[in-house]
């Protein structure tokens, strides 16, 4: 995404790939340019110090340098041990994984074949020139993914690096390529044609169905329904992507915001896509700054889900997938949101989303967790547990979708590992009537990682995994690992500049 940081704000940032610790999991917030990155918290500093301590102590046992250890499966385990040491037992990880050579690698190998569908990924067109997009990586490196690198070069957001980080450096099997609309079209990441071309290119290279594609729709913009007709006829998207907020980065001066339940504007669109059989609509919601009522006056309401219930009830044949699960908090410490949850049992806007099926009697509403999970998982994993518990309790485990918002934050593998290991603490489950998330390959996480998306996108998992294990991307990955290739711990964007 583009950045809206002033010259003064930019002066308070540093490139994430240069100024953040290359940890298996981020230890500070990395900004995508939509917001000024926050300084590293006391807890994040403690996690980082503990990871370094473990790496220096355990690396020699594995015959590895600190950097090589942190890029290994044992290093990933050490990072989650460090987080448990600081935040309490939230992640399922044993000390043997970090201490004993081969233990973590054996676990990683056993899970490597897991069917993971990432329903929110991005790269940018070759002629994209807006260097402000790099703020995403810098923020991520400082705050979430210290091992991120290359955040000063837009090539890290382009096709070649995307293939490496999503399909080679992670266990992702299928990815959905997305886009976003901006009032200033020079900021557009990919056109709908380029998204479709990206899908075709990766599926052609792989010789399998590795990639799905969105078509972005833009209500209120001139000729938008004509573009929908063209997309149906020519591009044949797998689903649709829309932003009720209009421009996702700045309160729109063009009035490009809209409501899902606007029967005059939106219902003809719904009728058209149901008839075409492309009936999954993905909607960006949430992710507004703490002062949203002042900084987004008369616009912020479009980022809530108060327009969703009626639309979902009126259009039961449409799958409404709410991106980011409508989590309001954006690039800020989750301390206040977690304190509010501990007191009230609610998470702003995400709880509203989770309550829609019960209030409206619908079963066609889904929550996607891109960026929202990443933010919580490293800043305070108890908040990640609260978010997942809220979504699963309200929507059902069969209505929560995995998404990482990669490649803004580097390879999604750290997010995958965080979800695999995350468990809701016992006292939180008892207090809020949450169910356990269970093991990495258990019923709940298997559904979230891939089963639910497979159902929406009509993917036969057994057939898909058969193709994927034999395709050219799998061969590239095997060759890469055999040649000694290591997971990139790089994050891209802006991080808060450290001061003496």
N, C-alpha and C positions, 0 to 999 in steps of 0.2 A: 504494500500500500504506500501511497505517497506520505510525505511528512509535512506537518504544519508547525514545526518548531521554529521559534524566532531565532535570530542570530545569537541573542543572549542565551537562549535555552540550548542551542547547539554547542555553545561554548562550555556548557556544563556536562557535555557528554563526551564519550570516547568510543572508538570502534570496538565492538564486542570481541572481535577475533584477536585484537591486540591487548586489550585491557582486562580481559576476564580470564579466570583460571580454567584451564581445559579439563573440567571435571566430567565424569560420565553423566551426571545430571547437573543441570544449572544450579548455581549457588547465588545468583542475583538476577534481577529483572532485566530482560533485554527488550528494548522498545522497537516497535516496527515503524516508528515515526509518527504514529497517531497521538502519542503522548510523550511527555518528558519522563525518562526512566527514573525510577526511585533509587535512592541510595540503598546499598546492601544493608539488610537488617541485622540486628545483633544475632538472631538465630541463624541467619544465613552465613554470617562470619564464623560462627561456631561450627556449622556443618562443614564449611570449606576448610577450616583449620583441622578438623577431625579427619577429613578425607586425605589431606596432605600427610597427616601423621600416620594414618593407616597405610598409605601408599609407600611412604619411606620405610615403614617397618616390614610390610608384607611383600613389597616388590622383590627384594633380594631372595625371599623364599621361593619365588617363581622364576628366578633368574632374569628378572626384567627391570628395566629402568622405570622411574616414576611414570614417564609419559606412556611407555608401552604397557605398564601395569594398568593404568587408568583407561586404556583403550581395550583392555581385555574383559572377559566375562567376570573374572575375579575382581577386577577394579570396579565394575558395575555393582557387584555385590557389596563391596566395601563402601560405596557411596550410600547405599540404602541402609547399611549398618550405621553409618554416621548420622543419617537422618533419624533413625530410631533412637540413637543415643541422645539426640537433641529434642525430638518431638514426642518421644514415647513410642511404644511398639505399634506402629501403623502398617509397616511393610513386612511381608513374610520373607525373611532372609536368615540364613544360618551363618554363623561365624566360620564354619568349615568351608563355605563357598569362597570366602575371601582368603582364608588361611592355607588351605590345602590345594596344591596344584591339581587341576583336572576336575575338581568337584563342580565348580561353577560352569565350566565348559560342558560337562556332561548334562547339567540341567538345561543349559541354553540349547544344546543340540537336540534334546528331547522335545523342546517346544518350537524349534525352528520351523517345523512344518505346519504350525498352526495356521488356520485359514483366517487371515486378517484383511479386512476391506476398509481402507481409509477413505471416508466419504467427503473429506475436505482437504484438497491439496492444490498447490499453485506453482506455476512458474510464469515468467514474463516473456513477451515477444522479443525477438532478436534486436529490433530497433528501439527498444524501450530505453529512454535516456534519463529518466527522473531518478537521480542518485539519492534523493530523499528516501526512497524505498529501503535503502540500506539501514535506516534507523531501526527497522524491525529486527534485523540480525544483531545490531549492537545492543539493543535492549535485552534481547534474549540471552546474549552471551553474558552480560553482566549479572542478570538476575535469575536466569533459569539454567543456561547451558554453557558454562564457562569454557568448554572445550571447542566451542564454535570458532571457526576461522573464515577468512575470506570475506568479511563483512564490508570491506571497502571496495569491492569489485562486483559490479552487477552480474558478472558471469556466474556468480554463485546462485543467482536466482533464475538462471536460464536452463534450457533443456538438458544439456549434457550432465550438469551437476544434479539436476532433479532426478534423472534416471539413477545416478549413482547413489544418492542419499536415500531415496525412497525405496528402490528395489534391490540395491546391492548392500547398502549399509544397514538395512533393517529387515525385519521379517514380514513386511507388508507384501501381500500377494496381489491385491487388486487395488487400484486407486481411482478416485473420481477427480477429474481435473475441473477446477472451478474458475470463475472470474468475478469481476465486481464492476458496477457502474459508477462513474464520477460525473459531476456537472462539467468539469473540465476534461474533455475526452482525451487529452494528451496523457492523462494518467491511466487510461485503460490498460490493464495488464495484458489481456488477450482479447481479441475480437471473438465473436461466436464462431466464425470460420476458422480462426486459429486454434480455438479449443477443440473443434472437431478434427482439425488436421493433426493436432497433438495426439489425440486418441488414435487416429489412423496410423500415425508414425510409430508409436510405441507398440501397438498391436501387430503392426507389420514386422517390426524388428524382432519382437518376441515370438511371433507366429502363434499367439494365443490371445485370449481376452484379458489382458492385464489392465486396460484402461477404460474407464467410463468417462462420459463428457456431459457437462451442463450446457445449457443455452441460457444466457442472462436475459431476463425480460425487464423492461423499463417503463412501467405504467406512467402516463402523463406526458412522456416524450413523444414528439411528433413521429407518426408512422410506426409506433411500437407494435401494434397488432399485425401490421404487414410483415414485420420482422419475425413475429411468432409464426405466421403462415409460412414464411420462407424457411424457417428453421425446421418446421415439421416436414415440409416437402423435400428439402435438400440436405439438411444437416442431421436430422434424426437423432436429437439428443436423448440421452438416457433419462434425464430429468431436467427440471428448470431451477434457476436461481434468481431470487429477487431480494431487494432491500427496501423494506417499508420505510426506512429512515431516509431514503433518497441517497445522497452522497454519504458514504459510511464514515468519512473522516472529518467533515466540517458541516455545520448546520447549513442546509441548502438555501442559497439565495434565489434559486430557480423554482422553489416550491415542488421539488421532485419527490416528496414524501407522499405516502398513500396508505390506505387501510385494506386489510385482507377481506373485510366484510362490506366493502363498498359495492353494492349490488349493481350499480350502473357501470362502474369502471371495471371491476374484476370478474363479475359473474359471466359475462360473455367469454372471457379468457378461459375460465374453468370449463365452460361448456365445450369450448373448442378442443382443449387438451384431453378431456375425457373421451371425446369422440375419436381423437387421434390415438388414444391408448398410451399416451405419455403422461401419466397421472400422478407423478411424484413432484411436489413443489417444495423446494428448500428455501427457507426464509431466514435472513440474518436478523437476529434480535439481540437486545442487550448490549453489553460492552460500551457503556457510557461513563464519562468521568464522574467523580464524586460530586462535583458542583453542577451536575447536568441540568438542574432546574434553572440555573442562571446562565450557563454557557450554551445550552441548547433550548432556549425558551420557545414554547409553542411548537417544538419539534420532538422533544424527548419522548412524548407520549407514543409516538409511532414506533419506538423501540421496545415497547412493552407488548404483552400478549393479550391485551383487552379486546383486540379485534379478531382473535383466533377462534374462540368457542363457537360463535355463530356461523362463521365460515365453514368450520369443520362439520358442524351439524347439518348445514344446508347442502354440503357437498361430500357425502360419505364415501364416494368413489375416489376421492383425491386423498393421497397421503401427504399430510402437512408435516414436513421435517423442519424443526426449529433449530437453526444453527446457534452454537454456543449455549444452547439450552436456556437462552434469554437471561443468563447471568448478568446482572447489572454491573458489578464491579469490574473495573478494567485497569490493569497495570497499576495496582496499588496493593499495599500489604493487606492480606485478608483478615487482619486482626479485628477490625471493626465489624466486618461481616460475620466473622466467626463468633464474636461476642454477642452480636444480635441474634444469631442462630441459637447460641447456648441459652439465651434468655427467652426467646419467643418461639423457637423451633422453625423459624422461617428464613428463607434466603431470598432476598429481593428479586422478584420477577421469575426466578427459577421455580420457586414453590408455586407461584401462580400458574406456571406452565404445567407442573405436575398435577395440579388439582383440576385441570380442564376435563379430562376423561370422566371423573366422578361428577363434576358439576353439570356437564352437558350430555352425558351419556353417549360419548363418542369413543371410537377405537381407532381413529385414523390420525392421531397426533403422536409425533415422535420427537425425542430430544437428541440432538447431536452435541458433542462435548469439545469440539476443537477450540483451542486457546483457553477456554474456561478450565478444563482439566489441567492443562499445562501450567497455568498460573497458580492454581491451588496446590498442585502436587509438589512443587518445589518451594513455594513460599511458606506454606503450612499445610502438610498433608492431612491434618485433621479436617480442614475445610474441604479438601478433595473427598474425604470420606463422607462428610455431611452432604455434599452435592450429589454424590452417587447414590447415597441412601435415599435422599429426597426423590430423585428421579425414578429409581427402581420401585420405591414404594408407591408413587403416584401413577406413573406411566406404565409400569411393568417392565421386567427385565427384557421382554421381547419388543420393547418400543424405545430402546436407547441405542444410539448408533455411535460407533467409533469414528473419530475424526481427529486429526492432529494439527491442521493448518500448516503443514509443511509445504514448502521448504523454508518458510520464514524463520523457523527456529532450529534449523539444522535437521539432521537425520531424525526421524521419529522414533528411533529405537529406544531412547531414554524414556519417552512417554509410554511406549509399549511395555517396557519393563516395570514402570511405576504402576500401571494398571494391573499387570499380571500379579504384582506383589501386594497391592493395596488391600487392606481389610478394614472394615469399620470396627472401631474399638467396642469392646463388650458393653461398656457403660453407655455409649452413644446408642447402640442398638436397643438396649433395654428402655432408655428414656424416650426414644423417638419411634419405637416400633419398627425399626429397620431390620431387614433380613441380612444375613451375612452374604458377602460377595462370593466367598468360596475360593477354591484354588484357581490357578491360572488357566487350567483346561477344564474347569468345572462348567456346569450348565449355564450359570449367569454370565460369566466372562466369555464363554464361547459364543453365546448369543450376541453380546455387545460387540465383540471383536469382528464377527463376520456373518453369523447366522441371520441376524435381522436384516442387514443390507442385502444378503443373498436373496432373501424373500422379496424385498422391494424391487430389486433389479433383475429378478428372474435368473439367478445364477445357480446352476446345479453344482453344489460344492464338490461332490466327488469327481465329477467330470472335469471341473475347473482345476482342482488340485492335480489331477492326472496330467492335464496339459501343462500346467505351470511347472511341475517338477521336471519336465522334459524339454521345456522351451529354451530359447536362446538366452533369455535373461538369466535363467537358472544356470546355464553353462557359463555365462560371463561371471556370475557370482562365485561359482565354484573355482574358476580360474583365478579370480581375484584373491580369494581366501588362500588358495594353494600357493600363490606367489607371495604370501605374507601380508596381504592387505589388511589394514586395521580399520575398525569403525572410526569415522570422523567424529570427534567430540566438539566440532565447531558450531558456534551459534553466529547468527548474522543480525546485525542491527546496531542499536545504540545502547550503551550502558552509562550509568552515572559516573562521571569522571571522579576518580579518587582524589582526595585532597590530603595534604600532609598534616 
